[in-house]
Amino acid sequence: MKKTISVALALITALGIFSFTALAADTISIKLDGKTVTAEVPPFTDANGRTMVPVRLISEALGANVGWEGNTRTVTVTRGPTVIELQIDSPRITTNGATAAMDTAAVIKDDRTFVPVRYIAEALGLNVGWDAASKTVVLTSAGASGSAQMYSDWPTVPDYGVLTGATLDTRSGLDGGGALYNYNVQSAPEGSITAYGDILKENGFSFVTAYEVDGNTRLMYNKGDVNVSIGVQPKYIVVLIREKS
């Protein structure tokens, strides 16, 4: 009898651990301009393969207003001159009066309104990326003061220009893949290299090494197949991104 109880308890414990592990593995994260956005109710992937997020998570993080019309079951998101309308269970999104089709629909779950993140984010003027390894939706404010070129090229790498407001002077492609970004050093805030390194680490990058180029120190970080190096030259803050060979 004791043996039977022990086996049962062990099985329950194992199932509990398995369920927790599976739940953790399925967790979807949201990052907006390099910062993690936390939701009371977690995002999920719907039957159409779209990431669904609570509408207030994205809208309020961007300073938008959210309205609700109960009779038509329509949620309205307003940010500046942009007005977005989505009707629950309808595969349509209306932006400033123009209606477009979606391949999914807004839904109500756990007493929250969930919307497909890509459609609502792009309607609000954001760039949208996806980091499959960490199951992270990467959102970039198109209205950020700095250039968002890096996010356009590498949606899973935090954009130095967006995060610091620094001006991108030149961008050049590299043989074998990768790119070199030169930001005007006078437009970069003091301490931005250290701050950028911290944000890289928050986004899953690990510090690898420090090395010198023309007598100037660069700091290298790595995440999977991507290496990111940052350093200062007389006129520029230099960010080098290339795939690990």
C-alpha positions as CSV (number, residue, x, y, z in Angstrom):
1,M,0.0,0.0,0.0
2,K,2.8,2.4,0.9
3,K,4.6,1.5,-2.3
4,T,1.5,2.3,-4.3
5,I,1.0,5.7,-2.6
6,S,4.7,6.5,-3.2
7,V,4.5,5.6,-6.9
8,A,1.3,7.7,-7.2
9,L,2.9,10.7,-5.5
10,A,6.0,10.4,-7.7
11,L,3.8,10.3,-10.8
12,I,1.8,13.4,-9.8
13,T,5.1,15.2,-9.0
14,A,6.5,14.3,-12.4
15,L,3.4,15.4,-14.2
16,G,3.4,18.7,-12.3
17,I,7.0,19.3,-13.3
18,F,6.3,18.4,-16.9
19,S,3.3,20.7,-17.1
20,F,5.3,23.6,-15.6
21,T,8.1,23.0,-18.0
22,A,5.8,22.8,-21.0
23,L,4.1,26.0,-19.9
24,A,7.4,27.8,-19.5
25,A,8.5,26.6,-23.0
26,D,5.3,27.9,-24.6
27,T,5.6,31.4,-22.9
28,I,5.6,34.2,-25.4
29,S,7.4,37.5,-24.5
30,I,6.9,41.0,-25.9
31,K,9.7,43.5,-26.2
32,L,9.0,47.1,-27.2
33,D,12.1,49.2,-28.2
34,G,14.3,46.7,-26.3
35,K,12.3,46.6,-23.1
36,T,10.1,43.7,-21.9
37,V,6.4,44.6,-21.7
38,T,4.6,42.6,-19.0
39,A,1.0,41.6,-19.3
40,E,-1.4,40.4,-16.5
41,V,-2.7,37.8,-19.0
42,P,0.0,36.2,-21.1
43,P,0.0,36.3,-25.0
44,F,-0.9,33.1,-26.8
45,T,-0.7,31.6,-30.4
46,D,-4.2,31.1,-31.9
47,A,-5.3,28.3,-34.3
48,N,-4.1,30.4,-37.3
49,G,-0.6,30.6,-35.9
50,R,-0.9,34.3,-35.0
51,T,0.4,35.7,-31.7
52,M,-2.5,37.2,-29.8
53,V,-1.9,39.9,-27.1
54,P,-4.2,41.8,-24.7
55,V,-5.0,45.0,-26.6
56,R,-4.2,47.2,-23.6
57,L,-0.7,45.7,-23.3
58,I,0.4,47.2,-26.6
59,S,-1.9,50.2,-26.7
60,E,-1.2,51.6,-23.3
61,A,2.5,50.9,-23.6
62,L,2.5,53.3,-26.5
63,G,0.3,55.9,-24.9
64,A,-2.8,55.0,-26.9
65,N,-6.4,55.1,-25.7
66,V,-8.6,52.0,-25.8
67,G,-12.4,52.2,-26.1
68,W,-15.1,49.5,-26.2
69,E,-18.5,49.5,-27.9
70,G,-20.6,46.7,-26.3
71,N,-23.4,46.7,-28.7
72,T,-21.2,45.9,-31.7
73,R,-18.4,44.3,-29.7
74,T,-15.9,46.6,-31.2
75,V,-12.6,47.7,-29.7
76,T,-11.2,51.1,-30.7
77,V,-7.5,52.1,-30.3
78,T,-6.7,55.8,-30.7
79,R,-3.1,57.2,-30.9
80,G,-2.7,60.7,-32.2
81,P,-4.4,60.9,-35.6
82,T,-4.7,57.1,-35.9
83,V,-8.0,55.4,-35.1
84,I,-8.1,51.6,-35.3
85,E,-11.3,49.5,-35.0
86,L,-11.5,45.7,-34.6
87,Q,-14.8,43.8,-34.1
88,I,-14.6,40.6,-32.0
89,D,-14.6,37.4,-34.2
90,S,-14.3,39.5,-37.4
91,P,-11.3,39.1,-39.7
92,R,-11.3,42.8,-40.5
93,I,-9.3,45.7,-39.2
94,T,-10.2,49.4,-39.9
95,T,-7.6,52.1,-39.7
96,N,-8.7,55.7,-40.2
97,G,-11.7,54.4,-42.1
98,A,-9.9,52.1,-44.4
99,T,-10.8,48.4,-43.9
100,A,-8.4,45.5,-44.6
101,A,-8.7,41.8,-44.2
102,M,-6.8,39.7,-41.6
103,D,-6.1,36.0,-41.6
104,T,-7.4,35.8,-38.0
105,A,-9.7,37.8,-35.7
106,A,-9.8,39.6,-32.3
107,V,-11.2,37.4,-29.5
108,I,-12.2,37.7,-25.9
109,K,-10.4,35.3,-23.6
110,D,-10.2,35.3,-19.8
111,D,-12.3,38.5,-19.8
112,R,-9.7,40.3,-21.9
113,T,-9.7,41.5,-25.5
114,F,-6.9,39.9,-27.5
115,V,-5.8,41.1,-30.9
116,P,-3.3,39.8,-33.4
117,V,-0.1,41.7,-32.5
118,R,1.3,42.1,-36.0
119,Y,-1.9,43.8,-37.3
120,I,-2.4,46.1,-34.4
121,A,1.3,47.0,-34.1
122,E,1.7,47.8,-37.8
123,A,-1.5,49.8,-37.8
124,L,0.1,51.9,-35.0
125,G,3.3,52.4,-37.0
126,L,5.5,49.8,-35.4
127,N,8.0,47.5,-37.0
128,V,7.4,43.9,-36.0
129,G,9.9,41.1,-35.7
130,W,9.9,37.6,-34.3
131,D,12.7,35.8,-32.4
132,A,11.8,32.1,-32.8
133,A,14.5,30.9,-30.4
134,S,13.2,32.8,-27.4
135,K,9.6,33.1,-28.7
136,T,9.7,36.9,-28.4
137,V,7.8,39.4,-30.4
138,V,10.1,42.3,-31.1
139,L,8.4,45.7,-31.6
140,T,10.1,48.9,-32.6
141,S,8.5,52.3,-32.5
142,A,8.8,53.9,-35.9
143,G,8.4,57.3,-34.1
144,A,11.6,56.8,-32.0
145,S,14.0,59.6,-32.3
146,G,16.9,57.5,-33.7
147,S,17.2,55.5,-36.9
148,A,15.5,52.1,-37.0
149,Q,17.6,50.8,-39.8
150,M,19.2,48.2,-37.6
151,Y,15.8,46.8,-36.6
152,S,14.9,46.6,-40.3
153,D,18.0,44.5,-41.0
154,W,18.1,42.5,-37.8
155,P,14.7,42.4,-36.0
156,T,16.0,40.3,-33.1
157,V,18.9,42.7,-32.3
158,P,18.1,45.8,-30.1
159,D,18.5,48.9,-32.3
160,Y,21.2,51.2,-30.9
161,G,19.8,54.2,-32.8
162,V,16.2,53.7,-31.6
163,L,17.3,53.1,-28.0
164,T,19.7,56.0,-27.7
165,G,18.3,58.5,-30.2
166,A,21.7,58.6,-31.9
167,T,21.9,59.6,-35.6
168,L,22.9,56.9,-38.1
169,D,25.4,58.5,-40.5
170,T,26.4,55.5,-42.6
171,R,25.6,51.9,-43.0
172,S,27.6,49.4,-45.1
173,G,27.2,45.8,-45.9
174,L,30.0,43.3,-45.2
175,D,31.4,40.5,-47.3
176,G,30.0,37.2,-46.1
177,G,27.0,38.9,-44.5
178,G,26.5,41.4,-41.7
179,A,26.6,45.1,-41.6
180,L,28.5,48.0,-40.1
181,Y,26.6,51.0,-38.6
182,N,28.3,54.3,-37.9
183,Y,26.4,56.6,-35.5
184,N,27.3,60.3,-35.1
185,V,29.3,60.3,-31.8
186,Q,28.0,63.8,-30.8
187,S,24.4,62.6,-31.1
188,A,25.0,59.7,-28.7
189,P,24.3,60.2,-25.0
190,E,27.0,59.7,-22.5
191,G,27.3,56.1,-21.2
192,S,25.3,54.8,-24.2
193,I,27.8,52.0,-25.0
194,T,27.5,50.5,-21.5
195,A,23.7,51.0,-21.5
196,Y,23.5,49.2,-24.9
197,G,25.5,46.3,-23.6
198,D,23.1,46.0,-20.6
199,I,20.2,45.9,-23.0
200,L,21.8,43.3,-25.2
201,K,22.2,41.1,-22.1
202,E,18.6,41.7,-21.1
203,N,17.7,40.4,-24.6
204,G,19.7,37.1,-24.2
205,F,23.1,38.2,-25.5
206,S,26.2,37.2,-23.6
207,F,29.4,39.2,-23.3
208,V,32.2,37.5,-25.2
209,T,35.4,39.6,-25.3
210,A,36.9,43.0,-25.7
211,Y,39.2,43.6,-28.7
212,E,40.9,46.6,-30.4
213,V,40.5,48.1,-33.9
214,D,42.9,50.9,-34.8
215,G,43.7,51.4,-31.1
216,N,40.0,51.6,-30.1
217,T,38.2,49.1,-27.9
218,R,35.2,47.2,-29.1
219,L,33.0,45.0,-27.0
220,M,31.6,41.8,-28.5
221,Y,28.3,40.1,-27.5
222,N,26.8,36.9,-28.8
223,K,23.4,35.3,-29.1
224,G,23.1,32.1,-31.1
225,D,24.5,32.7,-34.6
226,V,24.7,36.5,-34.2
227,N,27.7,38.5,-32.9
228,V,27.3,42.2,-32.1
229,S,30.3,44.5,-31.4
230,I,30.2,48.1,-30.3
231,G,32.9,50.7,-29.8
232,V,33.8,54.3,-30.3
233,Q,36.0,55.9,-33.0
234,P,36.9,59.6,-33.3
235,K,33.7,60.5,-35.2
236,Y,31.4,57.5,-34.7
237,I,29.9,55.0,-32.3
238,V,30.4,51.8,-34.4
239,V,28.1,48.8,-34.2
240,L,29.1,45.7,-36.1
241,I,26.7,42.9,-36.6
242,R,27.5,39.7,-38.4
243,E,26.4,36.0,-38.4
244,K,28.7,33.7,-36.5
245,S,30.7,31.5,-39.0
